[in-house]
Amino acid sequence: MDTRIMEFIHGSSDRFQNFYQSRLGNTLVQDLCNYCETGKDSPSHQLFDCIALEDHYRRELERLIDSKEDYLHHLLIDGNENIHRLFYKRVEFIDSINLDP
């Protein structure tokens, strides 16, 4: 799971971000979320904005984090164990979703 967390943070997985466009520079591939296919994909989109991935962990993270764009800052501060735990659970939830039709 630690590997999944790092893949999520860096957007280096085809599950957590559109790998073909973001890493390989393939401009023929649209950079759309793998889940909702309506928004530009990013870890921040999947954490906070994706309508297909809404759950109670998302609502808790939004309540605890001041700025969605700066969520990594919150994760790196000592003493933010509640945010760390919610982030881990949120990524675990996203990872459990099956992408196969």
PyMOL commands that place a pseudoatom at each C-alpha (Angstrom):
pseudoatom trace, name=CA, resn=MET, resi=1, chain=A, elem=C, hetatm=0, pos=[0.000, 0.000, 0.000]
pseudoatom trace, name=CA, resn=ASP, resi=2, chain=A, elem=C, hetatm=0, pos=[2.921, 2.357, 0.623]
pseudoatom trace, name=CA, resn=THR, resi=3, chain=A, elem=C, hetatm=0, pos=[3.822, 2.005, -3.063]
pseudoatom trace, name=CA, resn=ARG, resi=4, chain=A, elem=C, hetatm=0, pos=[0.251, 2.920, -4.017]
pseudoatom trace, name=CA, resn=ILE, resi=5, chain=A, elem=C, hetatm=0, pos=[0.438, 6.015, -1.782]
pseudoatom trace, name=CA, resn=MET, resi=6, chain=A, elem=C, hetatm=0, pos=[3.641, 7.162, -3.512]
pseudoatom trace, name=CA, resn=GLU, resi=7, chain=A, elem=C, hetatm=0, pos=[2.168, 6.427, -6.962]
pseudoatom trace, name=CA, resn=PHE, resi=8, chain=A, elem=C, hetatm=0, pos=[-0.873, 8.477, -6.017]
pseudoatom trace, name=CA, resn=ILE, resi=9, chain=A, elem=C, hetatm=0, pos=[1.112, 11.448, -4.738]
pseudoatom trace, name=CA, resn=HIS, resi=10, chain=A, elem=C, hetatm=0, pos=[3.306, 11.552, -7.844]
pseudoatom trace, name=CA, resn=GLY, resi=11, chain=A, elem=C, hetatm=0, pos=[0.597, 10.602, -10.378]
pseudoatom trace, name=CA, resn=SER, resi=12, chain=A, elem=C, hetatm=0, pos=[2.838, 7.892, -11.816]
pseudoatom trace, name=CA, resn=SER, resi=13, chain=A, elem=C, hetatm=0, pos=[0.256, 5.139, -12.106]
pseudoatom trace, name=CA, resn=ASP, resi=14, chain=A, elem=C, hetatm=0, pos=[-2.321, 4.596, -14.832]
pseudoatom trace, name=CA, resn=ARG, resi=15, chain=A, elem=C, hetatm=0, pos=[-4.823, 4.040, -12.029]
pseudoatom trace, name=CA, resn=PHE, resi=16, chain=A, elem=C, hetatm=0, pos=[-4.184, 7.355, -10.322]
pseudoatom trace, name=CA, resn=GLN, resi=17, chain=A, elem=C, hetatm=0, pos=[-3.483, 9.556, -13.313]
pseudoatom trace, name=CA, resn=ASN, resi=18, chain=A, elem=C, hetatm=0, pos=[-3.469, 9.291, -17.070]
pseudoatom trace, name=CA, resn=PHE, resi=19, chain=A, elem=C, hetatm=0, pos=[0.005, 7.766, -17.361]
pseudoatom trace, name=CA, resn=TYR, resi=20, chain=A, elem=C, hetatm=0, pos=[0.174, 7.798, -21.158]
pseudoatom trace, name=CA, resn=GLN, resi=21, chain=A, elem=C, hetatm=0, pos=[-0.303, 11.540, -21.432]
pseudoatom trace, name=CA, resn=SER, resi=22, chain=A, elem=C, hetatm=0, pos=[1.401, 12.735, -18.272]
pseudoatom trace, name=CA, resn=ARG, resi=23, chain=A, elem=C, hetatm=0, pos=[4.525, 10.576, -18.415]
pseudoatom trace, name=CA, resn=LEU, resi=24, chain=A, elem=C, hetatm=0, pos=[4.930, 9.555, -22.041]
pseudoatom trace, name=CA, resn=GLY, resi=25, chain=A, elem=C, hetatm=0, pos=[3.817, 12.857, -23.527]
pseudoatom trace, name=CA, resn=ASN, resi=26, chain=A, elem=C, hetatm=0, pos=[1.270, 11.243, -25.822]
pseudoatom trace, name=CA, resn=THR, resi=27, chain=A, elem=C, hetatm=0, pos=[-0.852, 14.213, -26.897]
pseudoatom trace, name=CA, resn=LEU, resi=28, chain=A, elem=C, hetatm=0, pos=[-3.332, 11.928, -28.681]
pseudoatom trace, name=CA, resn=VAL, resi=29, chain=A, elem=C, hetatm=0, pos=[-4.571, 10.674, -25.317]
pseudoatom trace, name=CA, resn=GLN, resi=30, chain=A, elem=C, hetatm=0, pos=[-7.020, 12.908, -23.476]
pseudoatom trace, name=CA, resn=ASP, resi=31, chain=A, elem=C, hetatm=0, pos=[-6.002, 13.603, -19.902]
pseudoatom trace, name=CA, resn=LEU, resi=32, chain=A, elem=C, hetatm=0, pos=[-9.330, 12.601, -18.379]
pseudoatom trace, name=CA, resn=CYS, resi=33, chain=A, elem=C, hetatm=0, pos=[-10.004, 10.976, -15.049]
pseudoatom trace, name=CA, resn=ASN, resi=34, chain=A, elem=C, hetatm=0, pos=[-10.152, 7.184, -15.310]
pseudoatom trace, name=CA, resn=TYR, resi=35, chain=A, elem=C, hetatm=0, pos=[-13.286, 7.160, -13.150]
pseudoatom trace, name=CA, resn=CYS, resi=36, chain=A, elem=C, hetatm=0, pos=[-15.581, 10.045, -14.117]
pseudoatom trace, name=CA, resn=GLU, resi=37, chain=A, elem=C, hetatm=0, pos=[-14.064, 10.836, -17.545]
pseudoatom trace, name=CA, resn=THR, resi=38, chain=A, elem=C, hetatm=0, pos=[-15.306, 14.415, -17.187]
pseudoatom trace, name=CA, resn=GLY, resi=39, chain=A, elem=C, hetatm=0, pos=[-12.430, 16.263, -15.543]
pseudoatom trace, name=CA, resn=LYS, resi=40, chain=A, elem=C, hetatm=0, pos=[-8.706, 16.684, -16.063]
pseudoatom trace, name=CA, resn=ASP, resi=41, chain=A, elem=C, hetatm=0, pos=[-7.051, 13.965, -14.048]
pseudoatom trace, name=CA, resn=SER, resi=42, chain=A, elem=C, hetatm=0, pos=[-4.724, 14.582, -11.134]
pseudoatom trace, name=CA, resn=PRO, resi=43, chain=A, elem=C, hetatm=0, pos=[-4.288, 13.235, -7.618]
pseudoatom trace, name=CA, resn=SER, resi=44, chain=A, elem=C, hetatm=0, pos=[-6.067, 16.349, -6.331]
pseudoatom trace, name=CA, resn=HIS, resi=45, chain=A, elem=C, hetatm=0, pos=[-9.016, 15.717, -8.685]
pseudoatom trace, name=CA, resn=GLN, resi=46, chain=A, elem=C, hetatm=0, pos=[-9.385, 12.146, -7.441]
pseudoatom trace, name=CA, resn=LEU, resi=47, chain=A, elem=C, hetatm=0, pos=[-9.057, 13.157, -3.803]
pseudoatom trace, name=CA, resn=PHE, resi=48, chain=A, elem=C, hetatm=0, pos=[-11.517, 16.046, -3.778]
pseudoatom trace, name=CA, resn=ASP, resi=49, chain=A, elem=C, hetatm=0, pos=[-13.423, 16.637, -7.032]
pseudoatom trace, name=CA, resn=CYS, resi=50, chain=A, elem=C, hetatm=0, pos=[-14.210, 13.354, -8.793]
pseudoatom trace, name=CA, resn=ILE, resi=51, chain=A, elem=C, hetatm=0, pos=[-17.952, 12.735, -8.624]
pseudoatom trace, name=CA, resn=ALA, resi=52, chain=A, elem=C, hetatm=0, pos=[-17.484, 9.006, -9.261]
pseudoatom trace, name=CA, resn=LEU, resi=53, chain=A, elem=C, hetatm=0, pos=[-15.244, 8.638, -6.195]
pseudoatom trace, name=CA, resn=GLU, resi=54, chain=A, elem=C, hetatm=0, pos=[-17.206, 10.523, -3.569]
pseudoatom trace, name=CA, resn=ASP, resi=55, chain=A, elem=C, hetatm=0, pos=[-17.220, 8.889, -0.134]
pseudoatom trace, name=CA, resn=HIS, resi=56, chain=A, elem=C, hetatm=0, pos=[-17.130, 9.845, 3.536]
pseudoatom trace, name=CA, resn=TYR, resi=57, chain=A, elem=C, hetatm=0, pos=[-13.304, 9.946, 3.583]
pseudoatom trace, name=CA, resn=ARG, resi=58, chain=A, elem=C, hetatm=0, pos=[-13.440, 12.657, 0.940]
pseudoatom trace, name=CA, resn=ARG, resi=59, chain=A, elem=C, hetatm=0, pos=[-15.842, 14.751, 3.001]
pseudoatom trace, name=CA, resn=GLU, resi=60, chain=A, elem=C, hetatm=0, pos=[-13.623, 14.346, 6.073]
pseudoatom trace, name=CA, resn=LEU, resi=61, chain=A, elem=C, hetatm=0, pos=[-10.502, 15.377, 4.162]
pseudoatom trace, name=CA, resn=GLU, resi=62, chain=A, elem=C, hetatm=0, pos=[-12.253, 18.458, 2.804]
pseudoatom trace, name=CA, resn=ARG, resi=63, chain=A, elem=C, hetatm=0, pos=[-13.243, 19.373, 6.354]
pseudoatom trace, name=CA, resn=LEU, resi=64, chain=A, elem=C, hetatm=0, pos=[-9.717, 18.985, 7.750]
pseudoatom trace, name=CA, resn=ILE, resi=65, chain=A, elem=C, hetatm=0, pos=[-7.625, 20.416, 4.890]
pseudoatom trace, name=CA, resn=ASP, resi=66, chain=A, elem=C, hetatm=0, pos=[-7.605, 24.169, 4.278]
pseudoatom trace, name=CA, resn=SER, resi=67, chain=A, elem=C, hetatm=0, pos=[-6.464, 24.130, 0.668]
pseudoatom trace, name=CA, resn=LYS, resi=68, chain=A, elem=C, hetatm=0, pos=[-7.045, 21.245, -1.726]
pseudoatom trace, name=CA, resn=GLU, resi=69, chain=A, elem=C, hetatm=0, pos=[-4.116, 22.355, -3.878]
pseudoatom trace, name=CA, resn=ASP, resi=70, chain=A, elem=C, hetatm=0, pos=[-1.785, 22.190, -0.874]
pseudoatom trace, name=CA, resn=TYR, resi=71, chain=A, elem=C, hetatm=0, pos=[-2.833, 18.800, 0.504]
pseudoatom trace, name=CA, resn=LEU, resi=72, chain=A, elem=C, hetatm=0, pos=[0.744, 17.442, 0.438]
pseudoatom trace, name=CA, resn=HIS, resi=73, chain=A, elem=C, hetatm=0, pos=[1.813, 20.218, 2.794]
pseudoatom trace, name=CA, resn=HIS, resi=74, chain=A, elem=C, hetatm=0, pos=[-0.750, 18.973, 5.319]
pseudoatom trace, name=CA, resn=LEU, resi=75, chain=A, elem=C, hetatm=0, pos=[0.490, 15.405, 4.959]
pseudoatom trace, name=CA, resn=LEU, resi=76, chain=A, elem=C, hetatm=0, pos=[4.085, 16.335, 5.708]
pseudoatom trace, name=CA, resn=ILE, resi=77, chain=A, elem=C, hetatm=0, pos=[3.456, 18.273, 8.925]
pseudoatom trace, name=CA, resn=ASP, resi=78, chain=A, elem=C, hetatm=0, pos=[4.063, 16.389, 12.154]
pseudoatom trace, name=CA, resn=GLY, resi=79, chain=A, elem=C, hetatm=0, pos=[1.001, 16.276, 14.361]
pseudoatom trace, name=CA, resn=ASN, resi=80, chain=A, elem=C, hetatm=0, pos=[-1.471, 15.850, 11.490]
pseudoatom trace, name=CA, resn=GLU, resi=81, chain=A, elem=C, hetatm=0, pos=[-2.109, 12.181, 12.249]
pseudoatom trace, name=CA, resn=ASN, resi=82, chain=A, elem=C, hetatm=0, pos=[-5.845, 12.514, 11.555]
pseudoatom trace, name=CA, resn=ILE, resi=83, chain=A, elem=C, hetatm=0, pos=[-5.160, 13.881, 8.082]
pseudoatom trace, name=CA, resn=HIS, resi=84, chain=A, elem=C, hetatm=0, pos=[-2.479, 11.251, 7.436]
pseudoatom trace, name=CA, resn=ARG, resi=85, chain=A, elem=C, hetatm=0, pos=[-4.906, 8.485, 8.411]
pseudoatom trace, name=CA, resn=LEU, resi=86, chain=A, elem=C, hetatm=0, pos=[-7.761, 9.907, 6.294]
pseudoatom trace, name=CA, resn=PHE, resi=87, chain=A, elem=C, hetatm=0, pos=[-5.482, 10.361, 3.296]
pseudoatom trace, name=CA, resn=TYR, resi=88, chain=A, elem=C, hetatm=0, pos=[-4.308, 6.747, 3.585]
pseudoatom trace, name=CA, resn=LYS, resi=89, chain=A, elem=C, hetatm=0, pos=[-7.908, 5.500, 3.842]
pseudoatom trace, name=CA, resn=ARG, resi=90, chain=A, elem=C, hetatm=0, pos=[-8.977, 7.663, 0.899]
pseudoatom trace, name=CA, resn=VAL, resi=91, chain=A, elem=C, hetatm=0, pos=[-6.218, 6.304, -1.370]
pseudoatom trace, name=CA, resn=GLU, resi=92, chain=A, elem=C, hetatm=0, pos=[-7.023, 2.793, -0.147]
pseudoatom trace, name=CA, resn=PHE, resi=93, chain=A, elem=C, hetatm=0, pos=[-10.669, 3.377, -1.122]
pseudoatom trace, name=CA, resn=ILE, resi=94, chain=A, elem=C, hetatm=0, pos=[-9.709, 4.685, -4.582]
pseudoatom trace, name=CA, resn=ASP, resi=95, chain=A, elem=C, hetatm=0, pos=[-7.345, 1.747, -5.059]
pseudoatom trace, name=CA, resn=SER, resi=96, chain=A, elem=C, hetatm=0, pos=[-10.148, -0.718, -4.273]
pseudoatom trace, name=CA, resn=ILE, resi=97, chain=A, elem=C, hetatm=0, pos=[-12.357, 0.528, -7.141]
pseudoatom trace, name=CA, resn=ASN, resi=98, chain=A, elem=C, hetatm=0, pos=[-12.325, -1.788, -10.136]
pseudoatom trace, name=CA, resn=LEU, resi=99, chain=A, elem=C, hetatm=0, pos=[-11.576, 0.011, -13.408]
pseudoatom trace, name=CA, resn=ASP, resi=100, chain=A, elem=C, hetatm=0, pos=[-12.606, -2.938, -15.566]
pseudoatom trace, name=CA, resn=PRO, resi=101, chain=A, elem=C, hetatm=0, pos=[-16.031, -2.562, -17.253]
for i in range(1, 101): cmd.bond("trace and resi %d" % i, "trace and resi %d" % (i + 1))
show_as sticks, trace
zoom trace
